[in-house]
Amino acid sequence: MTDLHVTVDGHELEANWTDDAPETKAALVDALPVAGDATRWGDELYFDVPIDVPAENARAVVPEGSIAYWPTGNVLCLFWGPTPASEDDEPRATSPVNIVARVTDTGPLAEVEGGARVRLERIAE
């Protein structure tokens, strides 16, 4: 079952929560829906979110499709490929992030340009 509906410049995506960062997830759930004009950094989009939590099981290399919170900048990030910090083809944050969810299909993100509008909301049960 899908947990989150993610819209990126009109592309409709689905995502599921992970158990990697439960406190971060709880803070994000309380803030949903969240949206913003994202900045692109390689194959990553990030935008400001109204939460403030510390690092929690944070790591720099993340799985493709990760939705993660970057505590250093209070932003939510969506990774689908290499970034300027990557050493190969892995998605890599500039510094460790808290992974909260994963997008099930990152294919549509290849068409996204910088400045994309991103929105995350809960799927109605």
N, C-alpha and C positions, 0 to 999 in steps of 0.2 A: 504494500500500500504506500502511496506517495504522501509525504508529509508537507512539502512546500511547493508553492507555485512561484517560479522565477520568470520574470519578464525582462529581456534584454533587447532594447530597441525593437520591440514588436515580436521578437522570437520568444515563443512560449516554451519553457523548460520545466522539468520536474526534478525535485531533489528529495533526498531522505536524510533525516538526522543521523548523526553518528554518536557514539558514546565517549568520544575522545576528550571532550571538555564540557562536562555537565553544568558547571556554574556559568560558563560563557553561554551555553545553549539556553539556560533559564533566563539570563539577562536579555538575550535576543528575543526569546519568545515573548517576554513582557513588552518589548519595544515594537513588535510586529503590528502592522506592516511597516517596513522601512523602504525607503527609495532615495535615489540620488543620481546626480549626473556624475558618472564614473570617469576616472582617468585610466588610460590604458598604459601598461608597462609590459612590453612584450606580449605574451599570451596570458595576461592577467588584467582584470578590471578591478578597481577599488574605489570606494566612496565612503564618506563620513556616516557614522551611525551614532545614535544617542545612547551609547552604553559605555561603561568604563569598568573593565575588569582586568585583573592581572594575568600574566602568562599562566597557562594551565595545560600541562602536557604539550607545551609548544615545541614546534620543530620547523626547520626552514624548508626541507624537501617534503613536498606534499603529493598525494595522488592526484592524477588528472581529474578534473571536475570538482575539486575541493572548494567548499565555501568556508572561509576561515576569517577569524577576527585577528587583526594586528594590534596588540595592546600598545605598542609604541606610538601609534598614530590614531588610535580610536577609529579605525576604518574596517569595513568588511571587504574581503577580497574574494574573487572568483578566478580560479586557475584552470586553464585548459591546455597549456603547453609551456614551452621554455620562456623564461624571462631573461633580462640582461644578467641576472645573477646565476643562471643555470650553468652547470658544468657540462652537461650533455643535453639530452632532450627532456630531462625531468623538469617539472614545474618546481621552481625554487623561489621562496620569498626573500626579500632583502634581509630580513631577520626573522626569528621564529614567530609563528602564528598558531592560534588555537583553532583546530579544525572542528567545525560544528555540523557540517552537512556535506553531501556530495550530489552533484548533478548527475542524472542517469545517462544523458546523452549530450556530449559537448560539441557535436558536429556543427550545429547552427552557429556556434560562436566564432567560427573561422571567418564569417562575413562581417563581424562587428568591427566598427572603427572606434577610435578614441572618442571620449565624450559621450559614450552610450548612456542612455537612461536605464537604470537597473531598479527593479522592484522585487521584493520578497514578501510573500504573504502566506499565511497558513491555508491549507486546503480545508474547506468546511467538512466537518464529519457528518 
